[in-house]
């Protein structure tokens, strides 16, 4: 009986730890495609960027809201910092800081 209770306890703790992570991972799209502008399409891999060795969600989704909001929910054409400006600032600066990832226009924009 003691082993059963211990096993039940371990399962309960594991579900509290892993289930929220599963829910968050399930909501993250594998990639995001932006098809606007004259430079062409940009494909962003959430899988690559959500690897803990690369970045944390809060690095880009900086407002700490739950659930995580899409960039365009705040960064509109009328806002102080447009989505394009936010992408360029966050992406390019981060790639330069980490010394990896594309930094040139056509490295990201594909026609």
N, C-alpha and C positions, 0 to 999 in steps of 0.2 A: 504494500500500500504506500509505503514511504517513497519508493522509487517512482510510482505512478504520479504522486503529488509533485515530486521534483521535476519529472518530465513535463507535466502539465505547466508548471511554473516557468520552465525554460522555454516552452513553446509560446506562452503568453508574452514573455519579455521579448523574445525574438520577433513576434508579430508587431509589437509596439515599436521596435527599432526598424524593421525592414519594410513593413507595410506602407508607412508614409513615403519612404523613398521610392517604392514601387509606384505609388500613385503619382508622384511628381514625374518620374521617368516616363510613365505612360502618357502624360500630357505633353511631353516635349516632342515636337515634330522632328523627324530625322534630319530634315533640311528645310531651309527657307529660300524661296526664289523671289527676287525682286526684278520685275520686268518693266522698268520705267527709265526714262532718260535717254539721251542720245548716245551714251557710251555702251549700252547693251545690258544684258542680263547678268545679275550677280546671284550666284548660288552659295549659300552659307550653310555649312554643316554644323548642326547642333550637336551631333554625336562627337565630332572632333573637339568642339569647344567646351562640351560639358564634362570632358575628362578632367578629373581634379588636378592633374598635373599641368593642365593648360589654363583653366579659369574656373571661377565659381559663378553661379548664376547671378549673384549680386553685382559682379563686375560689370555686367551689361544692363541687367534689370535693376537699376540702382536705387529705385524708390522703396524697395523692401515691401511692396504690396503683396498681399495674398488674396486671391491667386495672382500669379505673375501676369502683368499686363503686356500687351503687344506694344512695341515702340510707337506705332502710329496712333495709339490711344492718347498720347500726350504730345508727341512730336508731329504736329500737323504743319501744313503750309503756312498757317497764320501764327504759329507759335514763335517764341523768341529763338529757340533752337529747333530747326526743322529736322525731320527724320534723316535726310541726306547729310546734314551737318553733324548730327549725332553719330551716325554710322561712320562717317569719315574720321571724326575726332577719336571716337572710342576704338575703332578697328585699327586704324593706321598707327595711332599712338601706342596701343598695346603691342602690336606686332613689332614696332621699333624698340620698345622697352624690353621685350622678351627676346629680341634678336631672331625671331622666326615668324614666318607668315608673309603674305604679300603686302607690299607697300606702294607699288605703282598702279596707276589707273587700270591698265589693261591686264594686270595680274588678277584682278577680281572681275572686271567687266568683260564679258564675252559677247561678241556680236554673233 
